[in-house]
Each structure stands twice: as structure tokens, then as C-alpha cells.
Amino acid sequence: MVTAIVLVQAQRERIAETAAALAQVKYVAEVYSVTGEWDIALIVRLPEYTSLDEVVTGSLRQMAGIVKTQTMLAFRAYSPELLDQGFGVGAGEK
């Protein structure tokens, strides 16, 4: 299994509809609206590296509303417990 993170800049007036369309693309597992330079972040889970071309070139580049993308391949996954610790900083503290 190959995991990719794809950052998407969308046309401002089409962010919501672009995110909804991206959620329907084969192999796209998660879609998030995000702050900063990028508008949308995708988590893409692929059966093999070559399937990335199908997603990015075959689907995303053809989709109306997308201005720019940046794709990153994940090379190591950490346990859910460690991820929860990193993202849960300060959570539950009083």
C-alpha cells in the first residue's frame, strides 16, 4: 500500500464543490479543508505506486476548479498511539 498526501489550491468560489468532487475520486481516502497556502488536503491510499498517475494525471488535472497541486509520498507510517500523542497536545488538560 502506498500513501500520498496531495495539497490542492482551488478556485476560491469553488472550494466546497471541488472538495466534494475530490472525495469521489478513486483511491482518495480522506479530504480535508485546511488553512494556509493550500485549500484542500487529500490522503490517497494506492495499491501500488503506478496508480498515482491515474489519480493525479487522470483525475485531478482534468477536474475543473483546481488551480495547482503538490503531491508528497509517505515513506513511513507511525503507530496511531504516537500520532494521537502528537496531535493531542494539550487535549484533555485542565
N, C-alpha and C positions, 0 to 999 in steps of 0.2 A: 504494500500500500504506500502510495506517495501522497504527501500532503503539501499543498501550495497555499500561500496567502496571496490574494490578489487585491491590490488597492485600486479604487476606481474614483476618478473625477467625473462627475456627471454635470450635465447642463442644469443650472440652478433650478429652473422651473420644472425639471423632470426627475428630480432625485427620487421621489417616492415611487413613481411608476417604473423607473429604471431598477430600483432595488427589488420591487415586486417581480419584475421580469427576470432579473438575475437569479432569484430564488427558484425559478423553474428550469434553469439550465442544468443539464445532465452533469453529475458529479459535484455540483455545488451543494455543500452540506450545511453551511451557515452563512447568513447575510446580516451585516451589522451596519447601522448608520454610525458614523464616527465624527469626531471633531478634528479640526486642523486642516491641513492642505488637501486631504482626501475626503471624499463624501461617504464612501461605502467601502467596507472591507469584507472580503469573501474568504471563507475557508473551503478549499476544494480538496476532496479526497478522491484520488485516482487509483485505478487498479495497476497502472504502470505509467512510467514517465512519458511515453509517447502519447498518452491520452490527453496530456496538457495542451497539445496543439489543437485537438478537437474543441477544447473549451475556449482557449484564448483566441486562436485564429478563426476557428469555425463558428463560434457563437458570439463572444464578446465584441470582436472587431466589426461584426455585422449589425450589432444592436444600436438602434437609434438612442440618443441621449447620453452616450458615453463619449467623453472628451479625451480621456487619457487613462492608461492603466500602468501599473507596475506589479510585476509578478516576482514573488520570492518563494523558493523551495525550502521546505523544512528538512533538516537533516538529522535532527534528534528530537525525540519526544520525552518529556519528563513526566513522572507519575502524577496522577490527579491530586494526590495529597500535597505534593510540593507546589503544584500550581495554585491550589487553594490557599496555601500559606502566603504565597507571593501576592496574590490578588486580594487577599482578605486582610491586608494590613490595617489594623485599627478597627476591623469589623467586630462587633460584639463587645468591645471595651466600653466601660462606663467611666 
